[in-house]
Structure formats: C-alpha cells, structure tokens
C-alpha cells in the first residue's frame, strides 16, 4: 500500500500508517519535517548539531518502536510528542553530564523549557476537549457558537441567519448554548 503524501511534512495519520507499512518515504519526511525544531531546542540548551542529530534519532526510534508494538496512543500533535520525547532525552543527557561536572547551574535554562512544553501539551488537550464538547453540543448551538466565535459574525447576522425576531433573542440563545458547551466541556 503506498501513501500519497500531501505536503513536505506528513500528517500524524500518514506517519502512523507509513510506519506500520514500512514506508521509507514517510520516515524521511518525518526526519526532515520536525528536525529543525529539535535542533533549535538543543542549540538553545547547551548542545550542538551532533547532539541534536543523536537526540532526534533516539526520539524517532522511540516513536517507531511504540507504533510498531501497537501501544502507541497519540494524545497530542505528533510534533508536540516528538518535541517532548526529544526534550526528555536531552534533559537526561544533561543531568548525566551535570553529575560528572557537578554544575547543574549550567542547565537551569533548560528546566524552564519543560514548563513551557507542559503548558503547550495542556492547551492541546483542552482544545481537543473543546472540539469534542462542540461536536456533542448539537444544532443550532454548534453553528451559533462557531458563527459568533470562529466566523466572527455579528449578533445581527446570526439573528437573520437563524430567523430570530431580534438580536436579544439571538443573544439569549447564544448564552444558553455557551452554558451547555461549558457543561459538556467540564464533563469530559
């Protein structure tokens, strides 16, 4: 089975399917696609290009083995996953180096990055929860929320689109929809 790749960086689904189907093309594009991100991280945190290549290679191997063994469940974007795995590998290497040099102060900046990634992963999870809540919301609420917050339609435009008698009625409906969305979001 051959995969037609849509762009230079394959989608998360294309990567998983590509690895399962032993696609060398997918692996090559995966290597090229996210390596600059890992390189930048390593360079900014006391490493060099060789370190970045080693760390990224290890991260790809972790991903590859997880997918091949069948216990891979992607709970964030693949880019975030690879960044996180690379970061952990690099932090372990730095910790090992600091034990040999007894100078953890050199690596304090790296530890700050860990908090940033955790916040990013948390936000990714919240977006996924919101998407799920929005899908479960049903009509017309889903469309009203999307029209107002994503499409930036005015209350007057929403009033006309849905046939409400005035904008106050549309606002009341939007408020009720938001309350339902909140309830669904916090249930998930």
N, C-alpha and C positions, 0 to 999 in steps of 0.2 A: 504494500500500500504506500503510495507516495503522497506527500503532503504538498500542497501549493502554499507557499508562504506569502503572506500578504505584504510584508514590508521587511526592512532590514532586521528589525527585532521581532522575532516570532511572538505570537500571543501566548499567554500562560497555557492555554489549552493545547496549542500547537507544540509547545515544549514537552508537555507531559506525553502527548501522543507520539511525538517524534522520538523521545527517549524509549518509550515502550516498543516502538517499531524500529529501533536501532538506526535512526536517521542521522547520518553524519552531518548532513546539511543543517539540521536543526541545532546540533551541538556547536557547530562552527559559528552559526549566527548568534547563539546564546553567549558563546565566548566573547564575540565582538560586541554584542549589544550592551552588556552591563559591566564589562571590564573597566571602562573609563571611570565609572562611579567608584569602584573599589580602589582603583589606582589613586584617585584623588583623596580618598579617605586615608589610605596608607601613607601617601606622601605628606599629608597634613598631620600625621601622627607618628613621626619619628621613623618612618620606613623609606625604602627606596623602591625602584621599579621591580627589581628581582623579588623583593618581599611581596609586592602586590601580585606578581605572577604566581608565586607559590601559594599565597593565601587564596586567590581566586580559583586556582586549580583545585585546591582542597575543598572549597565551597561547592564547586561544580560536582566533584566526586560525591560529596555528602548528598546533594540533590539527586544525582544519578542513582546512587545506591538506594535512597529512600523510595524513589519512584519504582525502581526495578523490584524491590522486595514487596511492594504493594501496600506499605504502611505510610504512604505519603498523603497528607490531607492539607491542602493549601488554605490557610485561614487569613491570608493577606495577599497582596500582589506578589508575584514571583520576584519582582525587583526588590521589594522590601525583604523578602525571605533571604535572597542571596546576600543582600547588604548585611542583614542581621547575622547570618552564618559567618560571613567574612569578618565582620567586626568581632564576633566571639573568638574566632580562630586567632585573629591578630592580638586581641587582649590577652589571650592565654600565652601567646609567644612573648608579649611584652612583660607579662607577670613573671614568666620564666627568666627573661633577661634581667628583670629587676632583682630577682632572688640572687642572681650571680653578681650583680653590681651593687646590690643593697641601696638603690636610689629610686624609690617609687615616685619621688617628686618630678622626675623627668616625664612621667606619664599621666600626670593629673589631668591634662587637657583631654586626653583620650577618654577618660571616665565620664567627662561632661557629655561626650557624643552619645554615650549609651542612653542617657536620659532622653535625648532628642529622638533617638530611634524608637524608644518605648512610647513616647508621645505620638509619634507618627503611626506606629502599629495600633495604638489605642484609637486614634482618629479613623484609621482604615476600618477597624472593627465597628465603630459607631456608624460610619457611612453604610456599611453592609447591613447593620441592624435597621437603619432608617430606610434603606431600599426595601428590605423585607416588610417592614411595617407599612410602607407606602403601597406595596403590592397587595397586602391584606386589607387595606383600607376600603377598597371598593369604590364604585362610582356613585354619585358625581364627585365625591370628596377628593378622590385621587387627582382628577383632572383640575378641580378648583385649586388645590394646593400647588400642583405643577404649573398651572397658568399664572398664578399670582407670584410664587417664589422663584420659579425657574424661567418661565417665559416673560416675566415682568409685565403681565397685563394689568391694566388698572381695574379697580372695582367696577367702574362703569362698563368696561369691555366685558368683564365676567358677567355682569348683570345682563347685558344684551345677549351674550353667548348662551346663557342658561335660561333666559326668559324670566328673570326675576322682575317683580314690579318696580323695585327701586334698589339703589345701592345699599341701603340699610339692611334689606333682606339678604342681599348677597354677602354682606359683612357678617351677619348673624350666622349664615350657613358656613362661611369660611371658619368662623370661630368654633362652631360645633365640630367641624371637620378636624381642626387642629387639636381639639380636646381628645377626639377619638384616636388621632395619629399618635399623640403623646402616650395615651393609654397602651396602644399596641407596641410602641417603641419600648416602653419600660417593662412590658410583659416579656419581651424577647431577650 
